[in-house]
Amino acid sequence: MNNTHQKRDVYVAIADPTRRKIIRLLADAEELPLHELTAQFQMGRTAVSKHLGILKEADLVTNRKLGRETRYRLNAAPLQEVKDWLSFYEKFWNERAILLKNILEE
């Protein structure tokens, strides 16, 4: 079976701090070329490209060719899954904080 086109899990993609920084950089810009992204890290183009590839496999990043340059753009839609998952725990901790407050006030 060919696994080269298998979609990567969004949680795996955002697990790495470098990839989270790439997501943040792309969120702050409409799109960025590889050389501008690479300038933000202490690693080479190949390493940044590998991180971008993982983000692309999770559908978090899209790219387009503009002449000889490749430009990258954030696709934030897959992050909704993470937000939905975290919202449960936000509710959980808010309820616990209210319970603790009530106990402390007694």
Protein Blocks (a to p, Z undefined) as FASTA:
>chain_A
ZZklpccdfklmmmpmklmmmmmmmmmpmbdcfklmmmmpccdfklmmmmmmmmmmnopa
ccddehjbccddddfklmmmmmmmmmmmmmmmmmmmmmmmmmmmZZ
